[in-house]
């Protein structure tokens, strides 16, 4: 957008053309921010329902992600069966560890560089009708809030898991790739409630991160979560 405005200014100055009033309106429209994504009515959110309904809704979402993951693993198994011998293994071993490891290592760094964005989506204790009771041992001793503690701990885990996966895939770290892959599978499952919290309470990651359209964006995100879990499962349990 800025390049467009600069280009218009350059043309204006070189041609010595006095823009009519309508051009000002057009420039103003170019500078206008994109329309805001409409947010849902807070009353319809899962987090606004009675405790029992929240608990059932959370369990149903977790169950749906589990079923979706099994379906994705089954799909990958079919692809492995259909492809000629060793083709699937080559695709898995040479193209999955490095990009997936790099993404998670970068995400781990982001937990510190953009901490406020990740802290904003940590479910508070007692969320979903009291179901969420994950402890934060040592948070007070470190002078960290509950959300800060979980943000930083998960960031360290993502960074180490990502580096371990990429390093093992490249042969730079002398460990089986299955170990970091299974660790990241468990980690993705463990941080899934943060994504569910964004859906159930319309939690946002701050003004610098575009909001997720409700509910379609969350459905797509859950599907991507299933695919990611399936990839880590196939990396961890080969053969």
N, C-alpha and C positions, 0 to 999 in steps of 0.2 A: 504494500500500500504506500509506504513512504517513497519507494522508487517511482511509483506512478505520479505522486504529487510532485516530486523533484523534476521528473520529466516534463510535466505540464508547466512548471515554473520556468524551466530552461527554454521551452518553446516560446513561452510568453515573452521572455526577456530578449531573445534573439530576433523575434519578429516585430517587437515594439507594438504588439497588438494589444489594445485595451479590451479586456474581456468584458462582455456584457454581464448584466446582473444575473442572468440565468446560469452563467459559468460558476459564479460564487456558490450558488445553491448546489451545483453538481459537485464542486470540490468539497463542500460541507458534507454531502452524502458519502463521498469517498472516505472522509475522515471519521465518519460515524462508526461506532463500535458495532460488531455483529449482534444480531438480536439475541437476547438472553434465552437460555433453555428453560422452558417452563418447568417449575418444580411442582411436585404433587401436593395435594391437600394433606396437611399433617395428620388429619383425622383418619385417613385411609391407610397410613403406614402400619406395618406390623408392630413397631415399637409403641404405638398408641393404643394397642388392644389390651385386653385383660391378660394377666400373667399366664393363665393356662393356654390361651390362644397363642401367645408369644412363644411359649415352650414348644407347642405342637408345630407352629410355623417354622421355628428354627430347626427342629428335628426333621421336618419334611424337606427343607432346603438341603440339609446335610445328606439326607437319604437320596435326594435327587442327584446331587453331585456324585455320590458314590455309584449310583446306577449309571450315570453318564460316563464315569471313568471306566467302569467295567465294559460298557459298550464300545468306548474308544480303544481299550486294550484288545477287545475281540476283533475290532476292525483292523488293528495293526497285525494281529495274529493271522487274519485272513490274507492280508497283503504279504506277510512273510511266507505263507504257504503257497501263494500263487506265483511269487517271483522265483526265478531260477535260484539254485543253491548258491549261497554266499552273497547274493545281491543285497538282500535285506540287511545282513550283518555288516556289509561294507557301508551301506547308507547310514546305518545306526552308528557304527563305530567311528566313521570318518567325518560325519557331518553334524552329529548331535552334540557331543560333549563340549566342543569349543564355543559355539554360539550360545548354548544354554548356560554354560559356566560363565561366559563373559557377561551375559545379561544379569545373572544373579550376583556376580561380583560388583557390577555397577550399581545394582539395586541396593546392595549392602552399603556402599559408599553414600548413596542418596539418603539413607536413613539418618545419616549424620549431617550431610550437606544441606538437606531439605527436611530437617527433623520435624519442623512444625506441621508439614503436610502429612507426615505419617502418624504423628502424635494425635492428630485430629480424628483419625479413623480407628484408634484403639478403643475397643468396647470397654466402658467402665465396668467395674465389678458390680454384679447383680443384674446385668443386662439380660434380656429375654426371660423376664419373670424369675430372675434369680439363678438361672442356669450357668451364667458365666462367672466362675469363681477361680480363675487362674491366679495363682499366687505370684508375688513379686518379691522373693526373698532377698534381703539386703538393700532394698530400694531406699529405705530411710537412712541407712548408714552411708549410702552414696549420695544422699541429699537429692534424690530423684523422685519425681512423682510416679504414680503407678503407670501412667501412659508413657512417660519418658523411659522408664525402665524397660518395658516391653518393646518399645521402639528400638532402643539401642541393642538389646539382647538379640532381637530378631535380625537387626542389621549386621551384627557381628556374625551370626550364624549363616546368613545369606552370603556374606563376603567369603567366609572360609569355605563354605560348600561350593560356591562358584569357582573359586581358585582351585579347590581340590578336584573338581570335575574337569575343568579345562586342563589343569596340569596332568592329571591322570590320562586324559584323552590324547594329549600330545606326547606322553611318555616322559614328561619332565619330573613327575612325582611318582615314586615307585610304590604305588598302591593300585589295587584293582579298581577300575572305573565304577564297578558295581557299588563300592562303599559310599563314595560321595553321591552317587545317583540315588541310592536308597535314603541317604540322609536328607537330600533335597526333596525327595518324595514326602518324607515325614514332615519336613519343614513347610512345604506348600500346604499340606493338609492342616498343619497347626495354625498357619496364618489365614486360612480361609475364613474364619469368623470375622476378620477385619473387613473382608469384602462383603460378607453377609450384613455386617453392621451398616455399611454404606447403603445397602438396599433397605434394610428394615427401619433405619432411622434417618434416611436421606442425609447421611453424614458426607461432608465435602472435604476435600484436601486443601482448601484455601483458595484465595482469589487468583493465584497464578496457575492453577490447574483447572482446565475446563470441566464443568460438572458432567456427570454421566446422565444421559437421558433416562427418564424413569417411565416405564420399567424395562423398555427394550434394551437399553444399554447394559443393564444388569444381567439380563438373560444371555446376551452375547458374551459377557465377561465370565459367567458361570460355565458356558460351553468351552471357552478358552481354558478355563481352569481344569476342566475334565481332560482336555487334550494334553495339557502340560503334565498332569498327573500320570496319564497313560504313557507319555514318552519316558518319564523317569522310571516308571514301573518296568517298561521294556528294557531300559538300560540296566536296571538293577537285577532283573531276573531274565537272563539271556538263555537261549537254547530251547 
